[in-house]
């Protein structure tokens, strides 16, 4: 087989493993998300670096449920600058600084009923753990999408000494091994073909779809984003504008006048 075929087979196998072993955890995550959305709250989604891609897929996205709210902290979300403004040096520094995650949450005015969906392959860095710990301190639910095999083999960089899978109320294990990259080429020392992002994005969509099903089962009609690049563009835009209006209503109900700890 070619490297491409080997790689795709590996991604399929890893998603298959998640399907076989993590279904109960995904269902539990959906119940947490449905609680927040049905209760007029928000499900905040966050990840640094490549983990942010899965968070961004929660909303707005075709087929996604209104009520998910990605947090995008540009300085630790962009990976392509490398040099200059918001470059790699800044990213390496910021996502390992304790206190930064709590500052991010203050800017979003978290309230009772909200929940947090965190994507982190390693689950060890302070920004992620700051957020997880603060939510838990406030009695709010945390969902962690992380690699337990990787995280179990490395030490936490947070003063709590804990990793994401040790803090989250619900942990979804991606099962990705420590090295992440899965393909070995004769004559090349390092492996290629990372798998953590593909699996995390699949988990993100599985949680979103399961949340929609959970809401329907409770008699709550979820507000769904519709593809505008179709034969019903005008109707899709009208529906999506209502979705954006609903998101804004939920945000507008927060008190931004006096951020905690400002």
SESELUM-794160 format. One record per residue (C-alpha): x, y, z; residue number from 1. Coordinates in nm, 2 decimals, decimal comma. Layout:
BEGIN
+--------+--------+--------+-----+
!     px !     py !     pz !  nr !
+--------+--------+--------+-----+
!      X !      Y !      Z ! NUM !
...
+--------+--------+--------+-----+
END
This chain:
BEGIN
+--------+--------+--------+-----+
!     px !     py !     pz !  nr !
+--------+--------+--------+-----+
!   0,00 !   0,00 !   0,00 !   1 !
!   0,10 !   0,36 !  -0,04 !   2 !
!   0,17 !   0,59 !   0,25 !   3 !
!  -0,15 !   0,77 !   0,18 !   4 !
!  -0,35 !   0,45 !   0,19 !   5 !
!  -0,18 !   0,34 !   0,51 !   6 !
!  -0,24 !   0,68 !   0,67 !   7 !
!  -0,61 !   0,68 !   0,58 !   8 !
!  -0,66 !   0,33 !   0,71 !   9 !
!  -0,50 !   0,44 !   1,03 !  10 !
!  -0,73 !   0,74 !   1,07 !  11 !
!  -1,03 !   0,51 !   1,00 !  12 !
!  -0,91 !   0,26 !   1,26 !  13 !
!  -0,86 !   0,53 !   1,52 !  14 !
!  -1,21 !   0,68 !   1,46 !  15 !
!  -1,34 !   0,32 !   1,47 !  16 !
!  -1,18 !   0,27 !   1,81 !  17 !
!  -1,34 !   0,59 !   1,94 !  18 !
!  -1,68 !   0,46 !   1,81 !  19 !
!  -1,64 !   0,13 !   1,99 !  20 !
!  -1,50 !   0,26 !   2,32 !  21 !
!  -1,62 !   0,62 !   2,37 !  22 !
!  -1,99 !   0,61 !   2,28 !  23 !
!  -2,10 !   0,63 !   2,65 !  24 !
!  -1,87 !   0,93 !   2,71 !  25 !
!  -1,99 !   1,11 !   2,39 !  26 !
!  -2,35 !   1,05 !   2,51 !  27 !
!  -2,26 !   1,19 !   2,85 !  28 !
!  -2,10 !   1,50 !   2,69 !  29 !
!  -2,41 !   1,55 !   2,48 !  30 !
!  -2,63 !   1,55 !   2,80 !  31 !
!  -2,40 !   1,82 !   2,95 !  32 !
!  -2,42 !   2,03 !   2,64 !  33 !
!  -2,80 !   1,99 !   2,61 !  34 !
!  -2,84 !   2,09 !   2,97 !  35 !
!  -2,66 !   2,42 !   2,90 !  36 !
!  -2,84 !   2,49 !   2,57 !  37 !
!  -3,19 !   2,40 !   2,70 !  38 !
!  -3,11 !   2,61 !   3,01 !  39 !
!  -3,04 !   2,92 !   2,81 !  40 !
!  -2,67 !   2,89 !   2,86 !  41 !
!  -2,37 !   2,84 !   2,63 !  42 !
!  -2,13 !   2,55 !   2,57 !  43 !
!  -1,79 !   2,72 !   2,54 !  44 !
!  -1,54 !   2,53 !   2,32 !  45 !
!  -1,17 !   2,59 !   2,33 !  46 !
!  -0,84 !   2,45 !   2,23 !  47 !
!  -0,49 !   2,59 !   2,17 !  48 !
!  -0,30 !   2,55 !   1,84 !  49 !
!  -0,44 !   2,25 !   1,64 !  50 !
!  -0,69 !   2,17 !   1,93 !  51 !
!  -0,86 !   2,50 !   1,83 !  52 !
!  -0,96 !   2,35 !   1,50 !  53 !
!  -1,21 !   2,11 !   1,66 !  54 !
!  -1,34 !   2,39 !   1,88 !  55 !
!  -1,40 !   2,61 !   1,58 !  56 !
!  -1,60 !   2,33 !   1,41 !  57 !
!  -1,87 !   2,35 !   1,69 !  58 !
!  -2,03 !   2,67 !   1,55 !  59 !
!  -2,11 !   2,83 !   1,31 !  60 !
!  -2,10 !   2,52 !   1,09 !  61 !
!  -2,34 !   2,35 !   0,86 !  62 !
!  -2,54 !   2,10 !   1,07 !  63 !
!  -2,42 !   2,26 !   1,40 !  64 !
!  -2,64 !   2,34 !   1,70 !  65 !
!  -2,68 !   2,71 !   1,81 !  66 !
!  -2,56 !   2,74 !   2,17 !  67 !
!  -2,20 !   2,63 !   2,11 !  68 !
!  -1,96 !   2,92 !   2,14 !  69 !
!  -1,60 !   2,88 !   2,03 !  70 !
!  -1,34 !   3,09 !   2,22 !  71 !
!  -1,07 !   3,20 !   1,97 !  72 !
!  -0,77 !   3,36 !   2,14 !  73 !
!  -0,58 !   3,46 !   1,83 !  74 !
!  -0,23 !   3,46 !   1,98 !  75 !
!  -0,26 !   3,09 !   2,07 !  76 !
!  -0,49 !   2,99 !   1,78 !  77 !
!  -0,30 !   3,09 !   1,47 !  78 !
!  -0,03 !   2,84 !   1,38 !  79 !
!   0,09 !   2,97 !   1,04 !  80 !
!   0,26 !   3,30 !   1,12 !  81 !
!   0,57 !   3,13 !   1,27 !  82 !
!   0,77 !   3,46 !   1,26 !  83 !
!   0,67 !   3,82 !   1,35 !  84 !
!   0,33 !   3,92 !   1,50 !  85 !
!   0,17 !   3,63 !   1,69 !  86 !
!   0,46 !   3,40 !   1,59 !  87 !
!   0,57 !   3,07 !   1,73 !  88 !
!   0,78 !   3,23 !   2,01 !  89 !
!   0,47 !   3,41 !   2,15 !  90 !
!   0,26 !   3,09 !   2,12 !  91 !
!   0,51 !   2,88 !   2,30 !  92 !
!   0,52 !   3,14 !   2,58 !  93 !
!   0,15 !   3,22 !   2,62 !  94 !
!  -0,01 !   2,88 !   2,62 !  95 !
!   0,23 !   2,78 !   2,91 !  96 !
!   0,15 !   3,08 !   3,12 !  97 !
!  -0,07 !   3,01 !   3,42 !  98 !
!  -0,34 !   3,27 !   3,48 !  99 !
!  -0,39 !   3,34 !   3,11 ! 100 !
!  -0,68 !   3,09 !   3,08 ! 101 !
!  -0,86 !   3,26 !   3,37 ! 102 !
!  -0,82 !   3,60 !   3,21 ! 103 !
!  -0,97 !   3,46 !   2,89 ! 104 !
!  -1,28 !   3,34 !   3,08 ! 105 !
!  -1,32 !   3,68 !   3,25 ! 106 !
!  -1,36 !   3,83 !   2,90 ! 107 !
!  -1,64 !   3,59 !   2,82 ! 108 !
!  -1,84 !   3,64 !   3,14 ! 109 !
!  -1,92 !   3,28 !   3,22 ! 110 !
!  -2,24 !   3,23 !   3,41 ! 111 !
!  -2,43 !   2,95 !   3,59 ! 112 !
!  -2,56 !   2,69 !   3,35 ! 113 !
!  -2,27 !   2,72 !   3,10 ! 114 !
!  -2,04 !   2,43 !   3,03 ! 115 !
!  -1,69 !   2,40 !   2,88 ! 116 !
!  -1,57 !   2,17 !   2,60 ! 117 !
!  -1,19 !   2,15 !   2,58 ! 118 !
!  -0,98 !   2,00 !   2,31 ! 119 !
!  -0,62 !   1,92 !   2,40 ! 120 !
!  -0,42 !   1,62 !   2,27 ! 121 !
!  -0,17 !   1,64 !   2,56 ! 122 !
!  -0,40 !   1,79 !   2,83 ! 123 !
!  -0,11 !   1,92 !   3,02 ! 124 !
!  -0,07 !   2,30 !   2,95 ! 125 !
!  -0,17 !   2,58 !   3,18 ! 126 !
!  -0,42 !   2,77 !   2,96 ! 127 !
!  -0,63 !   2,46 !   2,92 ! 128 !
!  -0,61 !   2,36 !   3,28 ! 129 !
!  -0,67 !   2,71 !   3,41 ! 130 !
!  -1,01 !   2,70 !   3,23 ! 131 !
!  -1,10 !   2,35 !   3,34 ! 132 !
!  -1,01 !   2,42 !   3,71 ! 133 !
!  -1,20 !   2,75 !   3,71 ! 134 !
!  -1,52 !   2,59 !   3,57 ! 135 !
!  -1,49 !   2,31 !   3,83 ! 136 !
!  -1,44 !   2,56 !   4,11 ! 137 !
!  -1,76 !   2,73 !   4,00 ! 138 !
!  -1,96 !   2,41 !   3,99 ! 139 !
!  -1,98 !   2,40 !   3,62 ! 140 !
!  -1,93 !   2,10 !   3,39 ! 141 !
!  -1,62 !   2,03 !   3,19 ! 142 !
!  -1,59 !   1,80 !   2,89 ! 143 !
!  -1,23 !   1,71 !   2,79 ! 144 !
!  -1,14 !   1,56 !   2,45 ! 145 !
!  -0,78 !   1,44 !   2,50 ! 146 !
!  -0,54 !   1,15 !   2,45 ! 147 !
!  -0,52 !   0,95 !   2,77 ! 148 !
!  -0,23 !   0,74 !   2,64 ! 149 !
!  -0,03 !   1,05 !   2,56 ! 150 !
!  -0,13 !   1,25 !   2,87 ! 151 !
!  -0,07 !   0,96 !   3,11 ! 152 !
!   0,30 !   0,95 !   3,00 ! 153 !
!   0,38 !   1,32 !   3,05 ! 154 !
!   0,37 !   1,55 !   3,35 ! 155 !
!   0,12 !   1,83 !   3,40 ! 156 !
!   0,26 !   2,19 !   3,35 ! 157 !
!   0,00 !   2,33 !   3,58 ! 158 !
!   0,04 !   2,41 !   3,95 ! 159 !
!  -0,25 !   2,17 !   4,03 ! 160 !
!  -0,04 !   1,89 !   3,91 ! 161 !
!  -0,34 !   1,75 !   3,72 ! 162 !
!  -0,40 !   1,68 !   3,35 ! 163 !
!  -0,72 !   1,74 !   3,16 ! 164 !
!  -0,85 !   1,38 !   3,19 ! 165 !
!  -0,80 !   1,42 !   3,57 ! 166 !
!  -1,00 !   1,74 !   3,59 ! 167 !
!  -1,29 !   1,70 !   3,34 ! 168 !
!  -1,63 !   1,57 !   3,45 ! 169 !
!  -1,66 !   1,38 !   3,12 ! 170 !
!  -1,35 !   1,26 !   2,93 ! 171 !
!  -1,35 !   1,15 !   2,57 ! 172 !
!  -1,03 !   0,96 !   2,50 ! 173 !
!  -0,91 !   0,99 !   2,14 ! 174 !
!  -0,67 !   0,71 !   2,20 ! 175 !
!  -0,39 !   0,88 !   2,00 ! 176 !
!  -0,05 !   0,75 !   2,10 ! 177 !
!   0,23 !   0,97 !   2,24 ! 178 !
!   0,40 !   1,05 !   1,90 ! 179 !
!   0,07 !   1,14 !   1,72 ! 180 !
!   0,22 !   1,10 !   1,37 ! 181 !
!   0,16 !   0,75 !   1,26 ! 182 !
!   0,36 !   0,67 !   0,94 ! 183 !
!   0,72 !   0,56 !   0,93 ! 184 !
!   0,92 !   0,58 !   0,61 ! 185 !
!   1,23 !   0,39 !   0,55 ! 186 !
!   1,53 !   0,63 !   0,56 ! 187 !
!   1,34 !   0,90 !   0,75 ! 188 !
!   1,40 !   0,92 !   1,13 ! 189 !
!   1,07 !   1,09 !   1,23 ! 190 !
!   0,72 !   0,97 !   1,16 ! 191 !
!   0,47 !   1,17 !   0,95 ! 192 !
!   0,09 !   1,18 !   0,92 ! 193 !
!  -0,05 !   1,33 !   1,24 ! 194 !
!  -0,39 !   1,18 !   1,35 ! 195 !
!  -0,50 !   1,38 !   1,65 ! 196 !
!  -0,67 !   1,66 !   1,46 ! 197 !
!  -0,88 !   1,43 !   1,24 ! 198 !
!  -1,00 !   1,23 !   1,53 ! 199 !
!  -1,07 !   1,54 !   1,75 ! 200 !
!  -1,28 !   1,70 !   1,47 ! 201 !
!  -1,48 !   1,38 !   1,43 ! 202 !
!  -1,55 !   1,37 !   1,80 ! 203 !
!  -1,65 !   1,74 !   1,79 ! 204 !
!  -1,91 !   1,67 !   1,53 ! 205 !
!  -2,03 !   1,36 !   1,71 ! 206 !
!  -2,09 !   1,56 !   2,03 ! 207 !
!  -2,27 !   1,83 !   1,83 ! 208 !
!  -2,50 !   1,58 !   1,65 ! 209 !
!  -2,56 !   1,39 !   1,97 ! 210 !
!  -2,65 !   1,71 !   2,15 ! 211 !
!  -2,92 !   1,78 !   1,88 ! 212 !
!  -3,06 !   1,43 !   1,93 ! 213 !
!  -3,06 !   1,48 !   2,31 ! 214 !
!  -3,25 !   1,81 !   2,28 ! 215 !
!  -3,51 !   1,66 !   2,05 ! 216 !
!  -3,56 !   1,37 !   2,29 ! 217 !
!  -3,63 !   1,63 !   2,56 ! 218 !
!  -3,89 !   1,81 !   2,34 ! 219 !
!  -3,66 !   2,10 !   2,27 ! 220 !
!  -3,62 !   2,20 !   1,91 ! 221 !
!  -3,25 !   2,28 !   1,84 ! 222 !
!  -3,16 !   2,57 !   1,61 ! 223 !
!  -2,95 !   2,42 !   1,33 ! 224 !
!  -2,71 !   2,60 !   1,09 ! 225 !
!  -2,80 !   2,53 !   0,73 ! 226 !
!  -2,56 !   2,52 !   0,43 ! 227 !
!  -2,60 !   2,83 !   0,22 ! 228 !
!  -2,42 !   2,69 !  -0,09 ! 229 !
!  -2,73 !   2,50 !  -0,21 ! 230 !
!  -3,05 !   2,55 !  -0,39 ! 231 !
!  -3,22 !   2,71 !  -0,09 ! 232 !
!  -2,96 !   2,98 !  -0,03 ! 233 !
!  -3,22 !   3,26 !   0,07 ! 234 !
!  -3,40 !   3,03 !   0,31 ! 235 !
!  -3,07 !   2,92 !   0,46 ! 236 !
!  -2,95 !   3,27 !   0,51 ! 237 !
!  -3,28 !   3,36 !   0,69 ! 238 !
!  -3,25 !   3,06 !   0,92 ! 239 !
!  -2,89 !   3,12 !   1,00 ! 240 !
!  -2,96 !   3,49 !   1,07 ! 241 !
!  -3,21 !   3,37 !   1,33 ! 242 !
!  -2,94 !   3,14 !   1,47 ! 243 !
!  -2,70 !   3,43 !   1,50 ! 244 !
!  -2,97 !   3,65 !   1,66 ! 245 !
!  -3,03 !   3,37 !   1,92 ! 246 !
!  -2,66 !   3,35 !   1,99 ! 247 !
!  -2,64 !   3,73 !   2,04 ! 248 !
!  -2,94 !   3,71 !   2,27 ! 249 !
!  -2,76 !   3,46 !   2,49 ! 250 !
!  -2,45 !   3,68 !   2,49 ! 251 !
!  -2,64 !   4,00 !   2,55 ! 252 !
!  -2,79 !   3,85 !   2,87 ! 253 !
!  -2,44 !   3,86 !   3,03 ! 254 !
!  -2,31 !   4,13 !   3,25 ! 255 !
!  -2,00 !   4,28 !   3,08 ! 256 !
!  -2,00 !   4,59 !   3,30 ! 257 !
!  -1,76 !   4,47 !   3,57 ! 258 !
!  -1,54 !   4,17 !   3,48 ! 259 !
!  -1,45 !   3,96 !   3,78 ! 260 !
!  -1,10 !   4,03 !   3,89 ! 261 !
!  -1,05 !   4,32 !   3,64 ! 262 !
+--------+--------+--------+-----+
END
